[in-house]
Amino acid sequence: MVDYFVAKESRLFIFDEQIRCHICSHDIFIPYEIYSNVEKPGIQVVFTHYAAICQQCGFVIEFSNPSRPDEETGIFRWALNQQFVHV
């Protein structure tokens, strides 16, 4: 699992479910982390969300990181995974 995405052609997974394009069903994306200040003006409270650009049609999927502690075991469960197409 990854704690941040690298902006390279890759297949993306959330909780081991592969992300596919909503338009063309292609599965290769370039992911980007996007930071936004949620308190303007004020202290810097930065919120991170993600965008993935389909390499077939250019459609952009936006999502957040659903990683969280497992309620039963108390162990933190990473949701995001990235598999590079070209190593």
C-alpha positions as CSV (number, residue, x, y, z in Angstrom):
1,M,0.0,0.0,0.0
2,V,1.1,3.6,-0.6
3,D,0.8,6.6,1.6
4,Y,1.1,8.9,-1.4
5,F,0.8,8.6,-5.1
6,V,3.6,9.0,-7.6
7,A,2.6,10.8,-10.8
8,K,3.4,8.0,-13.2
9,E,1.3,5.8,-15.5
10,S,-0.2,3.2,-13.2
11,R,-3.1,1.1,-12.1
12,L,-4.8,2.4,-9.0
13,F,-6.6,0.4,-6.3
14,I,-8.8,1.4,-3.4
15,F,-9.3,-1.4,-0.8
16,D,-8.0,-3.8,-3.5
17,E,-10.7,-2.8,-6.0
18,Q,-9.3,-1.5,-9.3
19,I,-10.3,1.9,-10.5
20,R,-11.7,2.0,-14.0
21,C,-12.6,5.0,-16.1
22,H,-16.3,5.8,-16.1
23,I,-16.3,6.8,-19.8
24,C,-14.1,4.2,-21.5
25,S,-13.4,1.5,-18.9
26,H,-9.7,1.9,-19.3
27,D,-7.6,1.2,-16.2
28,I,-4.4,3.2,-16.6
29,F,-4.2,6.6,-14.9
30,I,-1.7,9.2,-13.9
31,P,-2.6,10.2,-10.3
32,Y,-2.1,13.6,-8.6
33,E,-2.4,14.8,-5.1
34,I,-4.2,18.1,-4.7
35,Y,-3.9,20.2,-1.6
36,S,-6.4,22.9,-0.7
37,N,-6.5,25.3,2.3
38,V,-9.9,24.8,4.0
39,E,-9.7,27.8,6.2
40,K,-9.4,31.1,4.3
41,P,-8.2,33.4,5.9
42,G,-6.8,31.6,9.0
43,I,-4.3,29.0,10.0
44,Q,-3.1,26.7,7.3
45,V,-5.5,23.7,7.5
46,V,-4.6,21.7,4.4
47,F,-7.0,19.0,3.0
48,T,-5.6,16.4,0.6
49,H,-7.7,14.8,-2.2
50,Y,-6.7,13.0,-5.3
51,A,-7.3,13.2,-9.0
52,A,-6.5,10.5,-11.6
53,I,-6.4,11.2,-15.3
54,C,-7.4,8.4,-17.7
55,Q,-4.6,7.8,-20.2
56,Q,-7.1,6.6,-22.9
57,C,-9.8,9.4,-23.0
58,G,-8.6,12.1,-20.5
59,F,-11.5,11.8,-18.1
60,V,-10.6,12.9,-14.5
61,I,-11.7,11.0,-11.5
62,E,-11.6,12.8,-8.1
63,F,-11.6,10.9,-4.8
64,S,-10.3,11.1,-1.2
65,N,-8.3,8.7,0.8
66,P,-10.7,6.3,2.7
67,S,-7.9,4.8,4.8
68,R,-9.0,4.4,8.4
69,P,-8.5,2.3,11.5
70,D,-10.2,-1.1,11.5
71,E,-12.9,-1.0,14.2
72,E,-12.6,-4.7,15.1
73,T,-8.8,-4.9,15.3
74,G,-7.8,-1.3,15.9
75,I,-5.1,-1.6,13.2
76,F,-4.9,1.2,10.6
77,R,-6.0,-0.1,7.2
78,W,-4.4,1.6,4.1
79,A,-6.9,1.9,1.3
80,L,-4.7,3.2,-1.6
81,N,-2.4,1.1,-3.7
82,Q,-0.6,2.0,-6.9
83,Q,0.9,-0.5,-9.4
84,F,3.2,1.1,-12.0
85,V,2.7,0.1,-15.7
86,H,6.3,0.7,-16.7
87,V,8.9,-0.1,-14.0
